[in-house]
Amino acid sequence: MTIKRTDELLKENFRPGIDLEPLVQGSHDFHSITEMVCAVNERKTPKAWYVAFFAALCVLGLLGAMIAYLVYFGTGVWGLNNPVNWGFAIVNFVFWVGIGHAGTLISAVLFLFRQNWRTAINRWAEAMTIFAVMCAGLFPGIHVGRPWLAYWMFPIPNQMDLWPQFKSPLLWDVFAVSTYATVSFLFWYMGMIPDLATLRDRAKGFPRLMYGIFSMGWRGATRHWQSYERAYMILAALATPLVLSVHTIVSYDFAVSIVPGWHTTIFPPYFVAGAVFSGFGMVMTLLVPFRKMLQLEDLVTKRHLDNMCKIMLATGSIVGYAYCIELFIAWYSGSGFERGTFWLRATGQSAFAYWTMFLCNVITPQIFWFKKCRNSLPIMFVASIFVNIGMWFERYVIVLTLENDYLPSSWGKYTPTAIDILTLVGSFGLFFTFFLLFVRFLPIFAISEIKGIMPQADPHRDVKKGA
Amino acid sequence: MAEQPAKIYGTIGSFETPKELIHASEVLRDAGYTRFETFTPFPVHGIEKAMGLKDTKLPWIVLAMAIGGLIAGIGLQCFTNGIEMDWYLTGYRYLISGKSQTYIPTMVPVVFELTVLLSAFGAIFGMFALNKLPMFYHPTFKHKLFERVTDDRFFIAIEAMDTRYNSELAREILEKVGAEHIEELED
């Protein structure tokens, strides 16, 4: 018995207008999927990769220089001042952590909901999660002022008998983000083991040794798959509440304080929705050009992109709703300070940030009501960039609430310095350096999972039908 | 020294489709074989049943780790923020916003994160332990076509450990269910 190709099976069984578009387009069998995905790692390194990698390294170098400068001179080189004690560092932290959340959503939440289309983008999005969380973790580490004492955040026994203060949301953050980073990394690595074994079995020499070590001698035994699948399911079930808890706790950094505009119960759900929204924006920004460059359009089809646009529309609308409810509650609360805070956000000295946020996050996703926009790559790409910008400004607006506190005599103005801005730019260098290494050396699609959702994989299908 | 006769791992054959593999597993199971294994490029739906496998014990490992994480989270916070004693390692009584030192609501985030962290360790490292990974040598790797198990071939192996194992019979039954490239492998 030989295996049929997807287009043959399609001809026999596809009912146009009734069935969904197949998740694997073109004419494929198991072997051609392996060939297509492994080709990304096996073909000669393209010149464009070297150019991009060099650029990313330069930007990473910039980040290194900015951090060295900061450590030498202290946080005075940033634009922090007395009412605004938190500046770019916390904005960037929340921004990067939020981006990471889409990866976990795709790999865990969509898995629990049996959304098969996730197989084409989950590896990719999980990698993005890990590199984004690395960037996020950097900022709290350097913003403590004396980064060489950052380990004091962890409960390590010491000669002073001093311990972290466990009633502080900032400490909850330490636990939440480090757990999130660890679990995401393990989930990503475990998912990659069968695909690393595929690369091992195709490679020669040194790469074979390396892939061999990291694939741990995987041989696809059914008893192994049994525990593996169960572990995968359990991790998905653990990662789902974890991802919600992480951004909830990040929002506690603000919501547990008594600053007007921060002390609200809507923050946790609003932050989580915003995180998923921004993360999908970033996945889209990366996926649209890379699927073309790596010739993987058969795997990441229009249907995948269409689904992602719909998720962006849903989460973007939740974010827009949260913005409106915030305004309503500020008015409804009857508190002069709450009302004043939102009035100043929209009309005060940083109003440009508020309106950038509002336009990018509330208006942009609404275009995805139209199928034309969900099917157009350029529109999607541009919209995703706007979402990234808008979501960065959302956190900027929230942090800048500090400009106008309860005491008008202490109101001030925050202006970022060049160091602030270059550190933010540099964090993209960190992200893209790792991302390019990932694209070059690791299986960027979950090969075994894609094979598992192909029609040929279903043992109950009658392979002889129509033959 | 006289050369020892080589130990036999078992007889292995391959298929092109998951359907044939499931059929072969059912035949072996019904013939009374218990020590046989299948190898596939992706998890094939329904094959555990065809092979007559028991469910994995992994969830119990995870549960044990989760309870450990829960206790560790509560213990850590109660000890470090609520206990002072004359001992070389002691906690420090923090009085924060007038809340008691064993105030449950503020403990929830850290307890939750530690529970999830240890459960995840349980799931992943438990999976490695149950599967005996990493294992860099395995007799099946000697089969000339086995490299394609991670690509597009489906394999079945009757292990010599099985009490019913007999070289010729194993080859015969694999031939009967339509396996190709049948080989007997040394351990």
Interface residues (C-beta under 8 A of the other chain):
Chain A: M1 T2 I3 D29 F30 H31 T34 P155 P157 D161 L162 W163 P164 Q165 F166 K167 S168 P169 L171 W172 F175 A176 T179 T182 V183 L186 F187 M190 P194 A197 T198 R200 D201 R202 G212 I213 M216 G217 W218 R219 G220 A221 T222 R223 H224 W225 Q226 S227 Y228 E229 R230 A231 I234 L235 L238 A239 P241 L242 S245 I249 Y252 S448 E449 K451 G452 Q456 A457 D458 P459 H460 R461 V463
Chain B: F15 E16 T17 P18 K19 E20 L21 I22 E37 T38 F39 T40 P41 F42 P43 V44 H45 G46 I47 E48 M51 L53 D55 T56 L58 P59 V62 L76 Q77 T80 N81 L89 T90 G91 Y92 Y94 I96 S97 K99 Y103 T106 M107 P109 V110 F112 E113 L114 V116 L117 S119 A120 F121 A123 I124 G126 M127 F128 L130 N131 L133 P134 M135 F136 Y137 H138 T140 F141 F146 E147 R148 V149 T150 D151 D152 G178
